[in-house]
Amino acid sequence: RTLVIPPFLAELLERHLESHDNELVVPALSGGPLLTTDFHTYDWSPVRGGAEARAGRYAREAMKPVEV
């Protein structure tokens, strides 16, 4: 697919990709691709809603923030 993005975002993505050894922009904690259902359910929806970090039985390691 082709995605048109503004130059500032392209620069941020380039810097982000240079910061780790994976060709994926947002790899899973295991290093592979994110599964759509898992990412949406466990990561994107809570973050989008401003939820606090999960705790308890299925808590995961915190994701590192993107530094600009």
C-alpha positions as CSV (number, residue, x, y, z in Angstrom):
1,R,0.0,0.0,0.0
2,T,1.0,3.6,-0.5
3,L,0.5,6.0,2.4
4,V,1.0,9.7,1.9
5,I,2.3,11.3,5.1
6,P,3.6,14.8,5.8
7,P,7.4,15.3,5.8
8,F,7.7,15.8,9.6
9,L,6.0,12.4,10.2
10,A,8.3,10.7,7.6
11,E,11.3,12.1,9.5
12,L,9.9,10.9,12.9
13,L,9.3,7.4,11.4
14,E,12.8,7.3,10.0
15,R,14.3,8.1,13.3
16,H,12.1,5.6,15.1
17,L,13.1,2.8,12.6
18,E,16.8,3.7,13.1
19,S,16.3,3.3,16.9
20,H,15.8,-0.5,16.8
21,D,16.8,-3.5,14.7
22,N,13.3,-4.4,13.4
23,E,11.9,-3.4,10.0
24,L,8.5,-3.0,11.5
25,V,7.4,0.4,12.8
26,V,5.6,-1.0,15.8
27,P,6.7,-4.6,16.4
28,A,5.1,-6.9,19.0
29,L,7.0,-7.3,22.3
30,S,8.2,-10.6,20.8
31,G,9.6,-8.7,17.8
32,G,7.1,-10.0,15.2
33,P,4.1,-8.3,13.7
34,L,1.2,-7.3,15.9
35,L,-1.9,-9.4,15.5
36,T,-4.7,-7.1,14.6
37,T,-7.2,-8.4,17.2
38,D,-4.6,-8.6,20.0
39,F,-3.2,-5.1,19.4
40,H,-6.7,-3.5,19.1
41,T,-8.1,-5.3,22.1
42,Y,-5.1,-5.1,24.5
43,D,-3.1,-2.1,23.5
44,W,-4.9,0.4,21.2
45,S,-8.4,0.6,22.8
46,P,-7.1,1.2,26.3
47,V,-4.6,3.7,25.3
48,R,-7.1,5.5,23.0
49,G,-9.4,5.8,26.0
50,G,-6.7,7.2,28.3
51,A,-6.7,4.0,30.5
52,E,-3.9,3.4,33.0
53,A,-1.4,0.6,32.6
54,R,-2.9,-2.8,33.0
55,A,-2.2,-4.8,36.1
56,G,-3.1,-8.3,37.2
57,R,-3.1,-11.7,35.5
58,Y,-2.4,-10.5,31.9
59,A,-0.4,-7.4,32.6
60,R,2.4,-6.7,30.1
61,E,5.7,-4.9,30.2
62,A,5.2,-1.2,29.6
63,M,5.9,0.0,26.0
64,K,8.6,2.6,25.8
65,P,7.4,6.1,24.8
66,V,8.3,7.6,21.5
67,E,10.8,10.4,22.1
68,V,10.6,13.4,19.8
